Amino acid sequence: MKIDSTSGSENSVADYLINGYRPEGSVLDVINIENGKKNLFYKWGEPVIIFCSHFDTVPPYIPPSMDGDIIKGRGSCDAKGQIAVMSSVCERLFESGETNFGLLMLAGEEVGSYGAIAANKVIKGCKYVIVGEPTGNKLIRASKGNILAEIVFKGRSCHSGYPENGDDAVMRMASFIERLRIYEFAKDEVLGETTFNIGKVYSDNAHNVVSDKAGLKIFFRTTKTTHDLINEIIPLLIDEHTEVNFKYGDRPMDFVTVDGFEIGVVSYGSDAPELYNLGECLLYGPGSILDAHTENEKVRISDMNKAVDDLIDIYHKLKQKLS
């Protein structure tokens, strides 16, 4: 955590681990990505169960600190803390005589999961992948999907002293936002409400000129009920002077669970949808998603210790399924 690995700079952590971390019994495969970044894949035998998380973080970098049982700082729960837990799990499994498992550390989760996409192309033979994210030590049975859209509103500029001679693109955008705000998306029985946030708004325009162009980027958190309807609903809320470009989106996802654990659902995304060639997927980890991406990011050491024991239990239950 003392190394800044905000998305784009995660090679600093990758190189540190390549040079300084080689757990007993493991073989390290460095998976080079086209953009120059690296995934690290530690293997014990021929992995059929893989523990997986990411070492990039959102900005800004926050140095680590301790407060009793609590580790604070960027990546503490999302997701360097997950990697620390999974590393301990793998070391304990090897010490107990286990083999044919792996630890996969990914780049780029926070910016499109390009590390997961690269790993998915080259890793073969895996039956289960356990993805580490802050789930509050719950096994997750389902997660929401997401869709990113960019919408551009066109108008006609004029002197702002005579706005009746123009067509204000910003006001056109504001009207769309209000129509979307009051739109009633169908509620999903498992994943609940469909939500959205507007992450960027722009209008490159002088303050005293009616804007002829404005735009926004909007990010939807979708359910199984609504995911396939977003690209039908948005056109109903705009007019002929508006353009919509759907950038990308992951579908809502179901996860494998095992007996003996508290079960939950989450509204956030992960690398899991991009790891479909690695077999069935589980989602689990210590920490709260409500702390992730904030200035107060943290994780409790006691929750990390519980996660080590839980993941070893999960591993053995998955192994039984394979026997």
MISE-512790 format. One record per residue (C-alpha): residue in three letters; z, y, x; residue number from 1. Coordinates in steps of 0.1 Angstrom, whole numbers, plus 5000, padded with zeros to 4 digits. Layout:
<lumvexs>
LUMVEX   residu     up   north   east   num
LUMVEX      ALA      Z       Y      X   NUM
...
</lumvexs>
This chain:
<lumvexs>
LUMVEX   residu     up   north   east   num
LUMVEX      MET   5000    5000   5000     1
LUMVEX      LYS   5003    5023   5030     2
LUMVEX      ILE   4965    5021   5034     3
LUMVEX      ASP   4945    5043   5010     4
LUMVEX      SER   4920    5021   4992     5
LUMVEX      THR   4909    5043   4964     6
LUMVEX      SER   4875    5031   4951     7
LUMVEX      GLY   4849    5037   4978     8
LUMVEX      SER   4873    5034   5007     9
LUMVEX      GLU   4886    4999   5001    10
LUMVEX      ASN   4870    4985   5033    11
LUMVEX      SER   4900    5000   5051    12
LUMVEX      VAL   4922    4974   5034    13
LUMVEX      ALA   4896    4947   5037    14
LUMVEX      ASP   4893    4952   5075    15
LUMVEX      TYR   4931    4953   5079    16
LUMVEX      LEU   4933    4919   5061    17
LUMVEX      ILE   4904    4904   5080    18
LUMVEX      ASN   4921    4912   5113    19
LUMVEX      GLY   4957    4906   5103    20
LUMVEX      TYR   4961    4882   5074    21
LUMVEX      ARG   4953    4845   5077    22
LUMVEX      PRO   4977    4824   5057    23
LUMVEX      GLU   4983    4789   5070    24
LUMVEX      GLY   4958    4763   5060    25
LUMVEX      SER   4932    4788   5047    26
LUMVEX      VAL   4896    4795   5056    27
LUMVEX      LEU   4884    4831   5050    28
LUMVEX      ASP   4849    4838   5036    29
LUMVEX      VAL   4839    4874   5038    30
LUMVEX      ILE   4815    4882   5009    31
LUMVEX      ASN   4794    4912   5020    32
LUMVEX      ILE   4782    4934   4991    33
LUMVEX      GLU   4749    4953   4991    34
LUMVEX      ASN   4767    4987   4991    35
LUMVEX      GLY   4785    4978   5023    36
LUMVEX      LYS   4818    4969   5007    37
LUMVEX      LYS   4835    4935   5011    38
LUMVEX      ASN   4852    4908   4990    39
LUMVEX      LEU   4876    4884   5007    40
LUMVEX      PHE   4878    4848   4997    41
LUMVEX      TYR   4906    4827   5012    42
LUMVEX      LYS   4901    4790   5005    43
LUMVEX      TRP   4923    4760   5008    44
LUMVEX      GLY   4900    4730   5005    45
LUMVEX      GLU   4873    4733   4979    46
LUMVEX      PRO   4888    4757   4952    47
LUMVEX      VAL   4887    4746   4916    48
LUMVEX      ILE   4914    4770   4906    49
LUMVEX      ILE   4912    4806   4920    50
LUMVEX      PHE   4937    4834   4919    51
LUMVEX      CYS   4919    4867   4918    52
LUMVEX      SER   4926    4905   4918    53
LUMVEX      HIS   4912    4937   4933    54
LUMVEX      PHE   4923    4959   4962    55
LUMVEX      ASP   4906    4991   4952    56
LUMVEX      THR   4926    5016   4932    57
LUMVEX      VAL   4920    5047   4911    58
LUMVEX      PRO   4925    5081   4928    59
LUMVEX      PRO   4945    5100   4939    60
LUMVEX      TYR   4962    5080   4966    61
LUMVEX      ILE   5000    5079   4962    62
LUMVEX      PRO   5020    5066   4992    63
LUMVEX      PRO   5045    5038   4985    64
LUMVEX      SER   5082    5043   4980    65
LUMVEX      MET   5112    5022   4970    66
LUMVEX      ASP   5138    5029   4943    67
LUMVEX      GLY   5162    4999   4941    68
LUMVEX      ASP   5143    4970   4925    69
LUMVEX      ILE   5112    4992   4919    70
LUMVEX      ILE   5081    4996   4941    71
LUMVEX      LYS   5063    5029   4934    72
LUMVEX      GLY   5029    5042   4945    73
LUMVEX      ARG   4992    5037   4939    74
LUMVEX      GLY   4983    5000   4936    75
LUMVEX      SER   5019    4989   4930    76
LUMVEX      CYS   5009    4972   4897    77
LUMVEX      ASP   4971    4978   4897    78
LUMVEX      ALA   4965    4958   4916    79
LUMVEX      LYS   4978    4954   4952    80
LUMVEX      GLY   5010    4941   4937    81
LUMVEX      GLN   4990    4914   4920    82
LUMVEX      ILE   4975    4904   4953    83
LUMVEX      ALA   5009    4903   4970    84
LUMVEX      VAL   5022    4880   4942    85
LUMVEX      MET   4991    4857   4944    86
LUMVEX      SER   4993    4856   4982    87
LUMVEX      SER   5029    4843   4979    88
LUMVEX      VAL   5018    4818   4953    89
LUMVEX      CYS   4990    4804   4976    90
LUMVEX      GLU   5014    4801   5005    91
LUMVEX      ARG   5039    4782   4985    92
LUMVEX      LEU   5013    4759   4970    93
LUMVEX      PHE   5000    4750   5005    94
LUMVEX      GLU   5036    4744   5017    95
LUMVEX      SER   5041    4720   4988    96
LUMVEX      GLY   5010    4700   4998    97
LUMVEX      GLU   4985    4714   4973    98
LUMVEX      THR   4948    4720   4981    99
LUMVEX      ASN   4916    4729   4965   100
LUMVEX      PHE   4927    4764   4954   101
LUMVEX      GLY   4917    4799   4965   102
LUMVEX      LEU   4926    4836   4966   103
LUMVEX      LEU   4898    4860   4958   104
LUMVEX      MET   4903    4897   4966   105
LUMVEX      LEU   4876    4920   4951   106
LUMVEX      ALA   4863    4955   4957   107
LUMVEX      GLY   4851    4979   4931   108
LUMVEX      GLU   4869    4968   4900   109
LUMVEX      GLU   4877    5004   4890   110
LUMVEX      VAL   4841    5015   4893   111
LUMVEX      GLY   4820    4989   4875   112
LUMVEX      SER   4832    4956   4890   113
LUMVEX      TYR   4805    4954   4916   114
LUMVEX      GLY   4827    4931   4937   115
LUMVEX      ALA   4832    4907   4909   116
LUMVEX      ILE   4794    4907   4902   117
LUMVEX      ALA   4787    4898   4938   118
LUMVEX      ALA   4814    4871   4939   119
LUMVEX      ASN   4801    4856   4907   120
LUMVEX      LYS   4767    4850   4924   121
LUMVEX      VAL   4780    4830   4953   122
LUMVEX      ILE   4811    4811   4944   123
LUMVEX      LYS   4805    4776   4931   124
LUMVEX      GLY   4826    4747   4918   125
LUMVEX      CYS   4855    4766   4904   126
LUMVEX      LYS   4869    4755   4870   127
LUMVEX      TYR   4896    4782   4863   128
LUMVEX      VAL   4901    4817   4876   129
LUMVEX      ILE   4934    4835   4870   130
LUMVEX      VAL   4928    4873   4871   131
LUMVEX      GLY   4958    4894   4881   132
LUMVEX      GLU   4963    4926   4861   133
LUMVEX      PRO   4996    4942   4848   134
LUMVEX      THR   5002    4923   4816   135
LUMVEX      GLY   5040    4925   4815   136
LUMVEX      ASN   5043    4889   4826   137
LUMVEX      LYS   5025    4877   4795   138
LUMVEX      LEU   4995    4855   4793   139
LUMVEX      ILE   4967    4873   4775   140
LUMVEX      ARG   4946    4856   4748   141
LUMVEX      ALA   4921    4884   4742   142
LUMVEX      SER   4910    4918   4756   143
LUMVEX      LYS   4890    4946   4741   144
LUMVEX      GLY   4854    4953   4752   145
LUMVEX      ASN   4841    4986   4763   146
LUMVEX      ILE   4809    5007   4759   147
LUMVEX      LEU   4800    5039   4779   148
LUMVEX      ALA   4776    5063   4763   149
LUMVEX      GLU   4762    5096   4774   150
LUMVEX      ILE   4751    5119   4746   151
LUMVEX      VAL   4730    5151   4751   152
LUMVEX      PHE   4728    5178   4725   153
LUMVEX      LYS   4698    5202   4725   154
LUMVEX      GLY   4697    5237   4711   155
LUMVEX      ARG   4680    5270   4717   156
LUMVEX      SER   4695    5297   4739   157
LUMVEX      CYS   4698    5334   4731   158
LUMVEX      HIS   4719    5364   4738   159
LUMVEX      SER   4754    5357   4726   160
LUMVEX      GLY   4756    5391   4709   161
LUMVEX      TYR   4730    5378   4684   162
LUMVEX      PRO   4739    5341   4680   163
LUMVEX      GLU   4718    5339   4647   164
LUMVEX      ASN   4687    5339   4669   165
LUMVEX      GLY   4697    5307   4687   166
LUMVEX      ASP   4709    5272   4681   167
LUMVEX      ASP   4742    5265   4698   168
LUMVEX      ALA   4742    5230   4714   169
LUMVEX      VAL   4780    5232   4720   170
LUMVEX      MET   4786    5237   4683   171
LUMVEX      ARG   4763    5208   4676   172
LUMVEX      MET   4783    5187   4700   173
LUMVEX      ALA   4816    5198   4683   174
LUMVEX      SER   4803    5188   4649   175
LUMVEX      PHE   4794    5153   4663   176
LUMVEX      ILE   4829    5149   4678   177
LUMVEX      GLU   4845    5157   4644   178
LUMVEX      ARG   4822    5133   4626   179
LUMVEX      LEU   4832    5106   4651   180
LUMVEX      ARG   4869    5115   4649   181
LUMVEX      ILE   4871    5108   4612   182
LUMVEX      TYR   4848    5078   4612   183
LUMVEX      GLU   4867    5047   4600   184
LUMVEX      PHE   4859    5017   4622   185
LUMVEX      ALA   4868    4983   4608   186
LUMVEX      LYS   4901    4970   4621   187
LUMVEX      ASP   4900    4937   4640   188
LUMVEX      GLU   4926    4910   4630   189
LUMVEX      VAL   4934    4902   4667   190
LUMVEX      LEU   4925    4933   4687   191
LUMVEX      GLY   4933    4960   4662   192
LUMVEX      GLU   4917    4994   4662   193
LUMVEX      THR   4885    5006   4679   194
LUMVEX      THR   4893    5037   4700   195
LUMVEX      PHE   4874    5061   4722   196
LUMVEX      ASN   4880    5089   4746   197
LUMVEX      ILE   4857    5117   4758   198
LUMVEX      GLY   4859    5116   4796   199
LUMVEX      LYS   4835    5144   4804   200
LUMVEX      VAL   4820    5174   4787   201
LUMVEX      TYR   4795    5197   4802   202
LUMVEX      SER   4773    5227   4795   203
LUMVEX      ASP   4757    5244   4825   204
LUMVEX      ASN   4755    5278   4809   205
LUMVEX      ALA   4765    5314   4813   206
LUMVEX      HIS   4795    5325   4792   207
LUMVEX      ASN   4774    5352   4774   208
LUMVEX      VAL   4745    5330   4765   209
LUMVEX      VAL   4743    5306   4735   210
LUMVEX      SER   4739    5272   4751   211
LUMVEX      ASP   4706    5253   4747   212
LUMVEX      LYS   4720    5221   4761   213
LUMVEX      ALA   4754    5203   4762   214
LUMVEX      GLY   4765    5168   4768   215
LUMVEX      LEU   4794    5144   4770   216
LUMVEX      LYS   4803    5110   4782   217
LUMVEX      ILE   4823    5089   4757   218
LUMVEX      PHE   4840    5056   4764   219
LUMVEX      PHE   4847    5031   4735   220
LUMVEX      ARG   4873    5004   4735   221
LUMVEX      THR   4857    4979   4712   222
LUMVEX      THR   4868    4948   4692   223
LUMVEX      LYS   4848    4917   4682   224
LUMVEX      THR   4844    4934   4648   225
LUMVEX      THR   4828    4966   4662   226
LUMVEX      HIS   4813    4959   4696   227
LUMVEX      ASP   4778    4951   4683   228
LUMVEX      LEU   4779    4980   4658   229
LUMVEX      ILE   4785    5009   4681   230
LUMVEX      ASN   4748    5013   4690   231
LUMVEX      GLU   4741    5014   4652   232
LUMVEX      ILE   4769    5037   4642   233
LUMVEX      ILE   4763    5065   4668   234
LUMVEX      PRO   4727    5072   4656   235
LUMVEX      LEU   4740    5078   4621   236
LUMVEX      LEU   4763    5106   4634   237
LUMVEX      ILE   4737    5126   4653   238
LUMVEX      ASP   4704    5144   4644   239
LUMVEX      GLU   4669    5145   4658   240
LUMVEX      HIS   4679    5171   4685   241
LUMVEX      THR   4703    5147   4701   242
LUMVEX      GLU   4697    5119   4727   243
LUMVEX      VAL   4720    5089   4733   244
LUMVEX      ASN   4720    5067   4764   245
LUMVEX      PHE   4742    5036   4764   246
LUMVEX      LYS   4752    5031   4800   247
LUMVEX      TYR   4770    4998   4801   248
LUMVEX      GLY   4795    4977   4783   249
LUMVEX      ASP   4816    4945   4785   250
LUMVEX      ARG   4821    4924   4754   251
LUMVEX      PRO   4856    4917   4741   252
LUMVEX      MET   4868    4885   4757   253
LUMVEX      ASP   4889    4855   4749   254
LUMVEX      PHE   4912    4840   4776   255
LUMVEX      VAL   4927    4805   4782   256
LUMVEX      THR   4964    4802   4777   257
LUMVEX      VAL   4989    4775   4784   258
LUMVEX      ASP   5021    4764   4767   259
LUMVEX      GLY   5055    4780   4776   260
LUMVEX      PHE   5045    4816   4779   261
LUMVEX      GLU   5047    4848   4758   262
LUMVEX      ILE   5012    4856   4746   263
LUMVEX      GLY   4996    4890   4741   264
LUMVEX      VAL   4964    4910   4738   265
LUMVEX      VAL   4953    4940   4758   266
LUMVEX      SER   4930    4970   4752   267
LUMVEX      TYR   4919    4974   4788   268
LUMVEX      GLY   4891    4959   4808   269
LUMVEX      SER   4891    4938   4840   270
LUMVEX      ASP   4868    4919   4864   271
LUMVEX      ALA   4871    4889   4841   272
LUMVEX      PRO   4838    4894   4821   273
LUMVEX      GLU   4818    4894   4854   274
LUMVEX      LEU   4833    4861   4867   275
LUMVEX      TYR   4817    4838   4841   276
LUMVEX      ASN   4804    4814   4868   277
LUMVEX      LEU   4839    4807   4880   278
LUMVEX      GLY   4849    4787   4849   279
LUMVEX      GLU   4874    4795   4822   280
LUMVEX      CYS   4895    4826   4827   281
LUMVEX      LEU   4932    4835   4824   282
LUMVEX      LEU   4947    4870   4826   283
LUMVEX      TYR   4983    4875   4838   284
LUMVEX      GLY   5004    4897   4860   285
LUMVEX      PRO   5036    4917   4865   286
LUMVEX      GLY   5039    4954   4857   287
LUMVEX      SER   5029    4975   4827   288
LUMVEX      ILE   4994    4989   4821   289
LUMVEX      LEU   5011    5020   4808   290
LUMVEX      ASP   5022    5027   4844   291
LUMVEX      ALA   4988    5020   4859   292
LUMVEX      HIS   4965    5049   4866   293
LUMVEX      THR   4995    5074   4864   294
LUMVEX      GLU   5014    5094   4889   295
LUMVEX      ASN   5044    5071   4881   296
LUMVEX      GLU   5027    5038   4888   297
LUMVEX      LYS   5053    5011   4896   298
LUMVEX      VAL   5063    4975   4895   299
LUMVEX      ARG   5097    4957   4896   300
LUMVEX      ILE   5103    4932   4924   301
LUMVEX      SER   5121    4910   4899   302
LUMVEX      ASP   5090    4909   4877   303
LUMVEX      MET   5069    4900   4908   304
LUMVEX      ASN   5093    4872   4917   305
LUMVEX      LYS   5090    4859   4881   306
LUMVEX      ALA   5052    4861   4884   307
LUMVEX      VAL   5052    4839   4915   308
LUMVEX      ASP   5071    4812   4896   309
LUMVEX      ASP   5050    4817   4865   310
LUMVEX      LEU   5017    4814   4884   311
LUMVEX      ILE   5028    4782   4901   312
LUMVEX      ASP   5037    4768   4867   313
LUMVEX      ILE   5003    4779   4853   314
LUMVEX      TYR   4985    4763   4883   315
LUMVEX      HIS   5001    4730   4877   316
LUMVEX      LYS   4994    4730   4840   317
LUMVEX      LEU   4958    4738   4847   318
LUMVEX      LYS   4956    4711   4873   319
LUMVEX      GLN   4969    4686   4846   320
LUMVEX      LYS   4940    4696   4824   321
LUMVEX      LEU   4916    4688   4852   322
LUMVEX      SER   4931    4653   4858   323
</lumvexs>
